[in-house]
Amino acid sequence: MNVSEAVATRRSVRAYTDQPVSPEVLREVLANAARAPSGGNLQPWRIYALAGEPLTELKAAIRLRLRTRPTPPKPEYAVYPPSLSEPYRNQRFAIGEAMYALLGIPRENKLGRLQWIQNNFDFFGAPVGLMCFIDRQMGPPQWSDLGMYLQTVMLLLREHGLDSCAQEAWSLYHDTVREVLAPPDELMLFCGMAIGYADHAVPLDRLQSERAPLDAFATLRGC
Ligand SMILES: Cc1cc2nc3c(=O)[nH]c(=O)nc-3n(C[C@H](O)[C@H](O)[C@H](O)COP(=O)(O)O)c2cc1C
């Protein structure tokens, strides 16, 4: 697989088979992804990878949390700006509607949609989950570095036939993640990531997100 194929076939997968992920492959991908660039070579990514019993433990803790204390704590960062302007607002709306159409959950079924979102906290059935942290002293440039690391992980996974889904949803319950993983105080949770093999049998597997054309986001001058 070349880079273009990895880029073209990476997509956010929200349904997985229970086929396990080779620990050697996972280690290799997480290590090699650290070739991602970072300003000043700070390498600000801090990753916890969970499978087997530790993954079961986190899922059990979040299930209990959602059942007994569903109100999320104060967020550590805003996942989206408070009022999104166009075209961002519509792009967000479009992917949500495309997803719920395949799931067969209409807009009126607010409870159904809310319940489906809870699948985030099962890593959509994936056998591996990452928790991706960053030191609180870091600012937007280093958050961007972390993003580059995560995209490199997702592309390298494709080379091994693996799929993924980055998940900011986990940041909503940063307190429960902290209770279970006990990371150092200076680390704050950016997102989770589901990793595994896509379940091609479900309709949701057909979800294809759209992209704005080049002219909508790039200004090319002299090239
Ligand atoms: C940092 C980040 C966090 C995300 N968080 C979630 C999430 O919590 N739940 C989810 O279902 N998708 C999540 N996504 C997936 C996006 O919705 C997805 O990338 C976007 O709709 C484009 O689709 P594609 O990844 O299939 O190309 C996240 C993506 C990124 C990059």
Ligand as a Chemical Component Dictionary entry (heavy atoms), coordinates in Angstrom:
data_LIG
# 
_chem_comp.id                   LIG 
_chem_comp.type                 NON-POLYMER 
_chem_comp.pdbx_formal_charge   0 
_chem_comp.three_letter_code    LIG 
# 
loop_
_chem_comp_atom.comp_id 
_chem_comp_atom.atom_id 
_chem_comp_atom.alt_atom_id 
_chem_comp_atom.type_symbol 
_chem_comp_atom.charge 
_chem_comp_atom.model_Cartn_x 
_chem_comp_atom.model_Cartn_y 
_chem_comp_atom.model_Cartn_z 
_chem_comp_atom.pdbx_ordinal 
LIG C1  C1  C 0 -9.857  14.486 16.722 1  
LIG C2  C2  C 0 -11.072 13.780 16.219 2  
LIG C3  C3  C 0 -12.071 13.410 17.096 3  
LIG C4  C4  C 0 -13.202 12.715 16.648 4  
LIG N1  N1  N 0 -14.145 12.326 17.553 5  
LIG C5  C5  C 0 -15.156 11.510 17.154 6  
LIG C6  C6  C 0 -16.049 10.947 18.110 7  
LIG O1  O1  O 0 -15.983 11.217 19.306 8  
LIG N2  N2  N 0 -16.996 10.083 17.671 9  
LIG C7  C7  C 0 -17.121 9.761  16.343 10 
LIG O2  O2  O 0 -17.999 8.958  16.014 11 
LIG N3  N3  N 0 -16.306 10.297 15.408 12 
LIG C8  C8  C 0 -15.310 11.135 15.787 13 
LIG N4  N4  N 0 -14.422 11.639 14.863 14 
LIG C9  C9  C 0 -14.544 11.248 13.455 15 
LIG C10 C10 C 0 -15.038 12.384 12.557 16 
LIG O3  O3  O 0 -16.432 12.508 12.691 17 
LIG C11 C11 C 0 -14.624 12.048 11.116 18 
LIG O4  O4  O 0 -13.226 12.109 11.024 19 
LIG C12 C12 C 0 -15.220 12.980 10.067 20 
LIG O5  O5  O 0 -16.623 12.912 10.062 21 
LIG C13 C13 C 0 -14.693 12.648 8.664  22 
LIG O6  O6  O 0 -14.978 11.294 8.357  23 
LIG P1  P1  P 0 -13.855 10.226 8.044  24 
LIG O7  O7  O 0 -12.897 10.197 9.199  25 
LIG O8  O8  O 0 -14.594 8.920  7.888  26 
LIG O9  O9  O 0 -13.155 10.657 6.791  27 
LIG C14 C14 C 0 -13.316 12.387 15.284 28 
LIG C15 C15 C 0 -12.303 12.772 14.400 29 
LIG C16 C16 C 0 -11.209 13.454 14.853 30 
LIG C17 C17 C 0 -10.125 13.838 13.881 31 
# 
loop_
_chem_comp_bond.comp_id 
_chem_comp_bond.atom_id_1 
_chem_comp_bond.atom_id_2 
_chem_comp_bond.value_order 
_chem_comp_bond.pdbx_ordinal 
LIG C1  C2  SING 1  
LIG C2  C3  SING 2  
LIG C2  C16 DOUB 3  
LIG C3  C4  DOUB 4  
LIG C4  N1  SING 5  
LIG C4  C14 SING 6  
LIG N1  C5  DOUB 7  
LIG C5  C6  SING 8  
LIG C5  C8  SING 9  
LIG C6  O1  DOUB 10 
LIG C6  N2  SING 11 
LIG N2  C7  SING 12 
LIG C7  O2  DOUB 13 
LIG C7  N3  SING 14 
LIG N3  C8  DOUB 15 
LIG C8  N4  SING 16 
LIG N4  C9  SING 17 
LIG N4  C14 SING 18 
LIG C9  C10 SING 19 
LIG C10 O3  SING 20 
LIG C10 C11 SING 21 
LIG C11 O4  SING 22 
LIG C11 C12 SING 23 
LIG C12 O5  SING 24 
LIG C12 C13 SING 25 
LIG C13 O6  SING 26 
LIG O6  P1  SING 27 
LIG P1  O7  DOUB 28 
LIG P1  O8  SING 29 
LIG P1  O9  SING 30 
LIG C14 C15 DOUB 31 
LIG C15 C16 SING 32 
LIG C16 C17 SING 33 
# 
